[in-house]
Amino acid sequence: MVLNISSLLSGEKNKIDIDYMLSVSAENMEGAVNLSGVIFPEEARVTGAITDNAGYMRMTLSVTLPYIALCARCAREVSGEFAIDFERTVVPEGMVEDAEEKEEDFVVVENGMLDIDEQLSEILLLDFPTRILCKEDCKGLCHKCGKDLNEGDCDCPRTEVNPAFAKLLSMFDEE
């Protein structure tokens, strides 16, 4: 969403409310680690405001993004909702000279227009979890037989012998 905030810049208003839906897909979040297999069944809900307090403008947004993914341990389907709060200082073009500072701390208004989606896509890309679990204590799958260990133990041996010591261990089996 590109928002015209010239009314804030001119002093006509001191607040602009924001409430819209942002289309998100794994494809338009390209470059993200581990986003293949993540499905975004609905658009992200973006709410917030840009306020002007005596020339100091602040953008405060909340984003809620529903997702469906596979658990990183047991491969069960997981439905969830990723939520993030986003705040930035809004400055007119030409107020920030250092390009690095411009990218990190401020949202720059160009010709009275502010591209909110560009800012949000970046923050969603950086903060979206790279590892999704069905539950915090998910036991995962047995690495030998593939059984879901959340449903119970399997009969596979749990102890692994380091191949370097296998010969030494076989000496004890002979006795």
Residue pairs with C-beta under 8 A, 6 or more apart in sequence:
1 18
1 20
1 22
1 46
1 115
1 116
1 117
2 113
2 114
2 115
2 116
2 117
3 16
3 18
3 50
3 113
3 114
3 115
3 116
4 112
4 113
4 114
5 16
5 50
5 57
5 90
5 109
5 112
5 113
5 114
6 112
7 13
7 16
8 14
8 15
8 16
8 50
8 52
8 57
8 90
9 92
9 109
9 112
11 52
13 52
14 51
14 52
14 53
15 49
15 50
15 51
15 52
16 49
16 50
17 48
17 49
18 46
18 47
18 48
18 49
18 50
18 61
18 116
19 46
19 47
20 46
21 43
21 44
21 45
21 46
22 43
22 44
22 45
22 46
22 63
22 117
22 120
23 43
23 44
24 40
24 43
24 44
24 65
24 121
24 124
25 40
26 32
26 35
26 36
26 37
26 38
26 39
26 40
28 121
29 35
29 121
29 124
29 125
29 128
31 125
32 125
32 128
32 130
33 130
34 130
34 131
35 128
37 69
37 70
38 67
38 68
38 69
38 128
38 132
39 67
39 68
39 69
40 65
40 66
40 67
40 68
41 66
41 67
41 68
42 66
44 63
44 64
44 65
44 120
44 124
45 63
45 64
45 65
46 61
46 62
46 63
46 116
46 120
47 61
47 62
48 59
48 60
48 61
48 62
48 86
49 59
49 60
50 57
50 58
50 59
50 60
50 90
50 114
51 57
51 58
51 60
56 89
57 89
57 90
57 91
58 87
58 88
58 89
58 90
59 86
59 87
59 88
59 89
59 90
59 107
59 114
59 116
60 85
60 86
60 87
61 85
61 86
61 87
61 116
61 120
62 83
62 84
62 85
62 86
63 83
63 84
63 85
63 86
63 120
63 123
63 124
64 81
64 82
64 83
65 81
65 82
65 83
65 124
65 128
66 79
66 80
66 81
66 82
67 79
67 80
67 81
67 82
67 132
68 77
68 78
68 79
68 80
69 77
69 78
69 80
69 132
70 76
70 77
70 78
70 132
71 77
71 78
71 132
71 133
71 134
71 138
72 131
72 132
72 133
73 133
73 134
73 138
73 139
73 140
73 141
74 134
74 138
74 139
74 140
74 141
74 148
74 149
74 150
75 141
76 134
76 148
78 132
78 133
78 134
80 132
82 124
82 128
82 129
84 123
84 124
84 127
86 119
86 120
86 123
88 105
88 106
88 107
88 119
89 105
89 106
89 107
90 106
90 107
90 109
90 114
91 106
91 107
91 108
91 109
92 108
92 109
93 108
93 109
93 110
93 111
95 106
95 108
96 102
96 106
96 108
102 108
107 114
107 119
134 150
138 150
139 148
139 149
139 150
140 149
140 150
141 147
141 148
141 149
142 149
142 154
142 156
144 154
144 156
145 154
145 155
145 156
147 154
161 169
